[in-house]
């Protein structure tokens, strides 16, 4: 499974790169704070929302600590998507957050 650190994601955003971030936490968790520009697809709904995703687009998957995003990353990669797990999740995130 491909992994990326929160620092690498933060640096990429600060450098002006457009990242495709998917937050797989529950809606209530995301409302408490999320990485700016991320979209919320709760882990339990991911398989039903696959048609919204593009297999040619690289995605970075986010959750609270890295567990659910790891599951989502493995699932997406198995389905033929280009997904990378953000290790440490929002607990390790030190950048801007939106609510």
ABEGO torsion letter per residue (X at the ends): XBBBBAAAAAAAAAAGBBBBBBBABBAAAAAAEBBBGBBBBBAAAAAAAAAABBAABBBBBBBAAGAAAAAAAAAAAAAGBBBBBBBGEAAABABBBBX
